[in-house]
């Protein structure tokens, strides 16, 4: 993973917003923003960033210009609230699918300190899980399934409370005054998690077959067509337009699967699956749910803690995904993933 200082982050944001620029134009923009740096120093910084892969240089000599690379996009630190606070049509993000994103996606998303924190949490999770009796293990599993099913459904607008969800899963009692689809969505989450838990070896990587199998469980009985969508899908509140060609969607899934296989750690794999499936939007509905469960499937298959998302703020979750849609920056969502992983490792012991 490349290391970027504050000035380099400022340059990435400028080029991400303005597009391809020459060194003099970058210097002018930095000066407008109150930074005191010479043009010579800017040229040196730009050259170093191109060498590290954050920027791509075009042309030679005085005609050299710079544009942001895939790695630069992924690691640009964009404020979720600042970016989503701008009206959709006034944002500087991409309108269309970035075909270079997954083929060029970095193999390491988390830095050394973040990996250390995550590994400490994983070690604690393993110690707790090993010491559980079968009875306590079953109770812990049920508690996790209830909280995951509740919160993942709530992110999608489901109005069941946590207590409603507990009664539904434990006692098969639907909450009065709620649509039948809400209960079905929650029960589908339960079934999907138990399915991937029982078939962990099938989910050490992502492919079209296991992705469609997981999606099929999550949308059962909800009136959603199975399989890859054959038409356009829009994103509410975003100008980003996913692919609408079934063959390109299949190729995008394959490209995402290859990127996940290259990813260095299970944390990297799970995070990439979560944002990647949401980005491709391969199905007519249920994409983010499928992303969350696929991330858990990858974590489980490698012996790591699954995420319930219980403590996540839904607006922060949705906003950070939107930032990834339009800018391909993973920084905001990476923080959510790290927080939720450490929370899960500390609060659950799913055997």
N, C-alpha and C positions, 0 to 999 in steps of 0.2 A: 504494500500500500504506500502510495506517495505521501510525503509530508508537505503541507502547504502552510506558509505563514500568513499573517493577516494581510500583508500587501499583495501577496499572490492571490489570496481569496478575493481581494478587491478587483484585481485585474480579471480574474475569471468571471466575476459578476458583470463587469463592464462589457466584456466580449460576448458573454452569454446574452446580454440585453441588446447590444448594438450590432452584433454580427462581426464579420471579418474587419480587422483594423490594422493599420500600420503603427509602428512604435510612436510616431509623433502624435497620432490620434489618441492612443492610450495615455500618453503623457498629458495631453490636453484635458482628457476626462478626469484623470487623477488630480490635476491641478484645480479643476473646477470643484472637486470634492474636498479641497483643502489639504492635499498631501504635498509635502515639500520634497521633491525628488528630481534629480536632473534627468535629461533625456538620455544621456549616456548610461546612467544607472538603469533606466527603464529598458533600454536595449539589452543590457546584460541580463536583467531579470527575465525578459521575454525569451531570450535565447536559452536560458537555463530551464524554463518551464517547458519549452518545446523539446529539449533534450530528455526531460523526465517524463514526457508523454502527456502532460496536462494540456498542451497547446499543439497545434499543427502549423508549421510555417509553410507559406506559399510564396514562390518567387525567390529572387536573389538580390543582394545588395540593397540599393535604395528602394527597390520595388517589393521588398519583403513585407508580407502581411501575415497576420496570425488569426486563426480561428480556433474555437474550443474543440477539443477532442472528446471522444466518448469518456475517457478516464476523467478528463476535466469536468465534464457534465456531472458524472456520478458523484464526484467529491466536492462540487461547489456547495458551500454552506449557505443555503437559502432559508430564510425565516419562513416557516409555514404560515404563521399568522400575518406576517407582512405581505407575503405573496398572495395568499388567498383573499386578503382584504382589498385587493385591486379588482375592479370589475373585469369579468372574464375576457371581454373583447379588447381590453387595454393591457393585458398581460403580455410579456415578451416571450412566452414559451412556445413550443412547437405545436403546430396545428395537426400534424399527421404523424403516423408511426415512423419511428427511427429504425431503419433496417440495419444500421451499424451497431445498435445498442447491445444485443446479446452476443454477436460474434466477437465484439471487442470489449465485453464486460470484464472488469478486473477480477482476478481469482481471489483477491483478499479485499474484503469490505471493512473488516474491523482491524483497528490498530493493535499493537502489542499490549497496551494497557487495558483495552477493552476485552481482548481475548483472555487476559489474566483474570479480570473480574468475572467473566462468564465461566471460566474453568473452575474458579473457586466455588461458584454457585452450583455447578454441575457436580463437583465432588461432594458437596453437602447433600445434594439431592440423592446421589448414589448411596451415601451412608444411611440416610433415613429409609430409603426403599429396601435396602438389604435387611434391616432390622425389623421389618413389619411381619406380623403373623398373617396368615391367609385371611382371617376374619377382618383384621384391621385393613389389610390390603384391599379387600372388596369394598369396604366402607370408603376408603380414600378414593378409589376409582369412581365410585358413584358420586361422591362429592365433587370431584373434578369434572365429571361428565355434566352434572347439573349446572355448574358455574360456567363451563365453556358453552354449553347449549344456550344458556340464558344470555350471556354477554354477546356472543357472536350473532345471535338472532336480534338482539337489541340494536346492534350496530346497523342492521338492515331495516330498522324501524318497527320491529316487533314490540308490542306493548305488554307482554307478560312480565310480571315482576319475578324476582328471584324465588320468592315463596310460591308463586303460581307454578313456576317451572319445577320446583322440588315436588309439589303435589302431583304434577303431571307425570314426571318420570318415576317417582316412587310408587304412587298409588293409582296412576292412570286416570286421574280426575282432571278434566279440562276446566279452565277458569271460566266462570259465567261472564257473558257480555263481550266475549272475544270471538273473532272470526276463527273458523275451523282451520284455516290455513296457518294461523299463528301456532297452534298446537302441532300441526304437521311439520312446520319448519323446525321447531325445537326437537321433536322426536327424530327427525331426519339427521340432525346434528349428532344426537346420541348414537344412532345407528352407524353413521359415517365414522365417528371416532372409534367405536368398537370394531368396526370392520378393518380399519387400517391397523389397529392394535393387534388384531388376530392375523393379519397378513403383512407383518412388518417387512419380511424379506422381499415382498413385491414392490416396496417403496423406498429402496435404497437409492433410486434414481427416478427422474420424472420422464414419462413417455406418454404418448397419446392414449395407449390402452389403459394404464392405471389412472390417468387423469379423467378419462371419460367414465370409468367405473366409479370413481369417487363422486364426480358430479352427478351421476345417475342416482345415487343414494340421497344426495342433498336436495334434489328437486323432485323426488318421488311424491306423487299425489298433489303437486302444486300447479299443474297445468302448463309446465314448461317443457318444451321439446328437448329430447336428448340429442347428444351429438353436437358436432361443430355447427355453429350458426351459418346460415346461408345468405344473410343480408346485413345491412348496416345497423349498428347500434350506436346510440348517442350517449354522452356522459353529461348528466345534469350539472350545470354550473361550470362547465369546462368547454373550451374550444377544441380540445383534443378529439380527433376522430380516429378510432381504431380501424384496422383493416376490415374490408368488407368482402374480400375474395376468399372463398373456402380453401383454395389451394395455398394461398399465401398465409392464411391462418395456421394451416397444418405445418407449413415450413417454419413459421414463427415458433410454434410449440417445440418443434425439433431443435431449433436453434437455442431456445431457452433450456431444453433438456441437456444439450451439450455444454452450455455455460454452467449449469448446475453441477454437471459431472466434473468440470474443471475446477470448481470452487474448492478452496483449500480446506475449510472446516465445515462441520455440520451446521454451525451458526450461519456461515456464508450461504450455504445451500438453501437453508430454510428461509432466510430473509429474501434471497433472490427469487425463490418460488413464490413467496407471498406477494411481492410487488410485481413480479413478472407475469403471473397469471392474470392479475388485475389489469395490467397494462395491455396485454393481448386481447382480453375480453373474448375468449374463444367461444363462449356459449351465449345464448340469448338472454339468460338470467342466471344468477347464482355464482358469478365469477369470483367475487371477493370471498364468499363463503368457501368456495373450492380452494382458493389460495390459502386461506387460514388453515384449513384441514390438511392440505398438501404439505404445508410447512410443518405441521405437527407430525405427519406421516414420516417425513424425512428425519425429523428429530428422533422419533421413536425408533426408527430402523437403525439408527446409529447409537442407540442407548442413551439418548439425552432427554431432558425434561420437556414435556409438551407445554404449550401456552394456553391458558384459559382466557386471557385478555380481561380478566375480571376488573382490574383496577385502571384500565385504559379509559381516557376521555374519548367518547365517540367522535366529537368534532375534530379533535386533534388527529385521530386515526384517519378520518376521511380527508382532512386537509393535507396531511402528509402524503397520502396516496395521490392526491391531485397534483401536488408539487412534482411527484415522480412522473405522472402522466405527461406533464407539460414541459418539464425541464430535464427529466431523467436524473435529478439529484436524489441521492438516497440518504443524505445526512440526517434529515429530519425524521424519516421513518426508522433509520438505524437506531436512533435514541429511544424511540418507542419500543422497538424490538428488544433492545438490551434491558430496558426497565421491566418489560413484561416477562422476559426470560428469568431474570433474577428473582422477580416476584414469584413466579411459578416454582422455581427450584426451592425457594424458601418455604412455600406454603403447601406444597403437595408432595405426595410420595406414591406415584402411580407405578405399580409393579408390572 
